Amino acid sequence: MGDVVNLNQYRKRRERAERGRKAAENRVRFGQDAAERTRNAADRSQRDKTLDGKKLDSPGKAEVRPGDARPGDLRQGETPADKGDPSTD
C-alpha cells in the first residue's frame, strides 16, 4: 500500500506556492525595491520643498498695511463729491 496523504495539506501547499509565484511575478511587473521607494520619497520631498519655497502670495490675499494707497481710495480730507462720484449727489 502507498503512503497516506493528507489532501488538505497538499491543497494548502499548492495554493501557497501559487500565491508566492504570482506575488513574485507582480513584484517584477509593478514593484519597486525598498531603495527605489526611499529614493523616490526623498526626491518627492525635496521637490515639494523647492516648489513651496517658490510660491508667490495669491493676489486676492495681498497684505494691506495702513497708509497703503489702493485704487479708488480717497486722499486725506477728500470727499466722494470732490472726486466726482455721482452716487453721492
C-alpha positions in Angstrom: 0.0 0.0 0.0 1.0 3.6 -0.6 1.6 6.3 2.0 -1.4 8.1 3.5 -1.6 11.7 2.1 -3.5 14.5 3.8 -5.3 16.2 0.9 -5.9 19.4 2.9 -2.1 19.9 3.4 -1.4 19.1 -0.2 -4.1 21.6 -1.4 -2.8 24.4 1.0 0.8 23.8 0.0 -0.1 24.0 -3.7 -2.1 27.2 -3.2 0.7 28.8 -1.1 3.2 28.1 -3.9 0.8 29.5 -6.5 0.4 32.7 -4.4 4.1 33.0 -4.0 4.7 32.6 -7.7 2.0 35.2 -8.5 3.5 37.6 -5.9 6.9 37.3 -7.4 5.5 38.0 -10.9 3.7 41.1 -9.6 6.8 42.4 -7.9 8.6 42.2 -11.2 5.8 43.8 -13.1 4.7 46.6 -10.7 7.1 46.8 -7.7 9.9 48.9 -6.6 12.6 47.7 -4.2 13.0 49.4 -0.9 15.9 51.5 -2.1 13.9 52.9 -5.0 10.9 53.7 -2.8 13.2 55.5 -0.3 14.9 57.4 -3.1 11.6 58.4 -4.7 10.2 59.6 -1.4 13.3 61.7 -0.8 13.1 63.2 -4.3 9.4 63.9 -3.9 10.0 65.6 -0.6 12.8 67.8 -1.9 10.8 68.7 -5.0 7.8 69.7 -2.8 10.0 71.8 -0.5 11.6 73.6 -3.5 8.2 74.4 -5.0 6.8 75.6 -1.7 9.7 78.0 -1.4 8.9 79.5 -4.8 5.2 80.1 -4.2 4.0 83.6 -4.6 1.3 85.1 -2.4 -2.1 84.9 -4.1 -3.3 88.3 -5.5 -6.5 88.2 -3.5 -4.8 87.8 -0.2 -2.1 90.6 -0.5 -1.2 92.1 2.8 -2.5 95.7 3.1 -0.7 97.9 5.6 -2.0 101.1 7.0 -1.2 104.0 4.7 -1.0 101.9 1.5 -2.9 103.6 -1.3 -5.4 101.4 -3.3 -7.2 102.3 -6.5 -10.3 104.3 -5.7 -9.2 105.4 -2.2 -9.8 108.9 -1.2 -7.0 111.2 -0.1 -7.0 112.6 3.4 -9.7 115.2 3.6 -11.2 114.4 0.2 -14.9 113.6 -0.1 -16.5 111.4 -2.8 -18.1 114.6 -4.2 -14.6 116.1 -4.7 -13.8 113.1 -6.8 -16.9 113.5 -9.0 -18.6 110.4 -7.6 -22.3 110.6 -9.0 -23.6 108.1 -6.3 -23.2 110.8 -3.6 -25.3 113.5 -5.3 
